[in-house]
Amino acid sequence: MKRNAYVFATACLVGLAGTLAGCSSEETANATGDQVIRVGTQNDYPPFAFADDANQLTGYDVDMMKAVDEQLDGYTFEYVAVPWDSMFLALESNKIQAIADQVAKTPERQEKYLFTDESYFAAETVIAVKEGREDIQTIEDLEGKAVGALAGDSYTLLLEEYNETADEPIELKYSESGNPSEILQDVQNGRVDAYVNDPIMMNAVLEKNELGVEIVGQPLVNDDMGIVLKDEEKGEELKALIDPILKQLKEDGTLSELSEKWTGGDYIPE
């Protein structure tokens, strides 16, 4: 069984298409002969994936992948910080071979990408507004209001789909930075009326930055998160190896321990 065979590649920041060209897409092997699998994740999405004080990627999703890697003979995971808006482009162009970044298993994504059958986290979707605001509690209350959004994430897709039948569409303000903390600052400063995302991440950002923003109402939906792979033969091979390991890590309590460590609760789906 492989131990302590992790390579961190935070220096290889993947962004615009031009930046992507700076990271080799060729499959490589390390000194022990293990095949290197580059795993893309964000560096600003606490407590799931973020850069620590030493600029090393850490968080629940990274620790989850480390636990998988410990059981995965013949492979070593290398963690690459990738902005959200470049994540799937990096996968499609083989700059990374897997994504571990709280990606919800939506039908649209499952048509295009390969997900592990085993989900490794169950996430909620909630609304955040400026403290003291009482006119927003439900998704219907967002109609006609400005809501911060990240292009392509499951929370934005939910709002885009709602707009298809809404009496008055929600005004989606797409972030240029792709940084959830900046959107939450926009909520506090009144640039947008609300933000829809995961409560664990938002509470971590609110606490760290001491923002006057609060979560309101009931969860809009619940999503299961999976590891994303390219829908091709290599992806199928990795999926067949990773799924039994994820199942084992659920059954032996490893994922529950990691969830408690990073989020303060057990959010592991059965």
TAKAGI-V868010 format. One record per pair of residues at least 24 apart in sequence whose C-alpha atoms are under 6 Angstrom apart, sorted by the first residue. I is the first residue (numbers start at 1). J is the second residue. D is the distance in Angstrom with one decimal. If there is no record, write none. Layout:
I/J/D, I/J/D
This chain:
2/70/5.3, 2/73/6.0, 3/70/5.5, 6/77/6.0, 7/78/4.8, 8/78/5.5, 8/79/5.2, 9/79/5.5, 9/80/5.1, 10/80/5.4, 10/81/5.5, 13/81/5.3, 13/82/5.9, 14/82/4.8, 15/83/6.0, 15/86/5.7, 25/94/5.4, 25/95/4.7, 34/74/4.6, 34/75/4.7, 34/76/5.9, 35/75/4.7, 36/75/5.8, 36/76/4.9, 36/77/5.8, 37/77/4.8, 37/78/6.0, 37/97/5.9, 38/77/5.8, 38/78/4.7, 38/79/5.8, 38/96/4.7, 38/97/5.4, 39/78/5.9, 39/79/4.9, 39/80/5.9, 39/96/5.8, 39/98/4.8, 39/99/5.4, 40/80/4.9, 40/81/6.0, 40/82/5.8, 40/96/6.0, 40/99/4.8, 41/81/5.4, 41/82/5.6, 41/100/5.6, 41/101/5.0, 42/81/5.2, 42/82/5.3, 42/83/5.7, 43/81/5.6, 46/201/5.5, 47/262/6.0, 60/262/5.8, 61/100/5.9, 98/228/5.5, 98/229/4.8, 99/227/5.8, 99/228/4.9, 100/227/5.2, 102/225/5.5, 103/225/5.3, 104/223/5.8, 104/224/5.7, 104/225/4.5, 105/225/6.0, 113/230/5.7, 113/231/5.2, 114/228/5.8, 114/229/5.0, 114/230/5.7, 114/231/4.9, 115/226/5.8, 115/227/5.6, 115/228/4.7, 116/226/5.6, 116/227/5.6, 116/239/5.8, 118/243/5.7, 119/224/5.8, 119/225/5.3, 119/226/4.7, 120/225/5.9, 120/226/6.0, 121/224/5.9, 121/225/5.2, 121/267/5.8, 121/268/4.9, 122/223/5.7, 122/224/4.5, 122/267/5.4, 122/268/5.8, 122/269/5.7, 123/222/5.7, 123/223/5.2, 124/198/5.7, 124/221/6.0, 124/222/4.5, 125/197/5.3, 125/198/5.1, 125/219/5.4, 125/220/5.4, 125/221/5.4, 126/196/5.6, 126/197/5.7, 126/219/4.8, 126/220/5.8, 127/195/5.8, 127/196/4.6, 127/215/5.7, 127/216/5.8, 128/194/5.5, 128/195/5.2, 128/214/5.4, 128/215/4.2, 129/194/4.7, 129/213/5.5, 129/214/5.6, 130/187/5.9, 130/188/5.2, 130/213/4.4, 131/212/5.5, 131/213/4.8, 131/214/5.4, 137/216/5.7, 137/217/4.6, 142/170/5.9, 143/168/5.4, 143/169/5.4, 143/170/4.5, 144/168/5.6, 144/169/5.7, 144/170/5.0, 145/170/5.6, 145/171/5.6, 146/171/4.6, 146/172/5.8, 146/192/5.0, 146/193/5.3, 147/172/5.1, 147/173/5.8, 147/192/5.5, 147/193/5.7, 147/194/4.9, 147/195/5.4, 148/173/4.8, 148/183/5.9, 148/195/5.1, 149/173/5.7, 149/174/4.7, 149/175/6.0, 150/174/5.5, 150/175/5.7, 150/178/6.0, 155/197/5.8, 188/212/5.8, 188/213/5.9
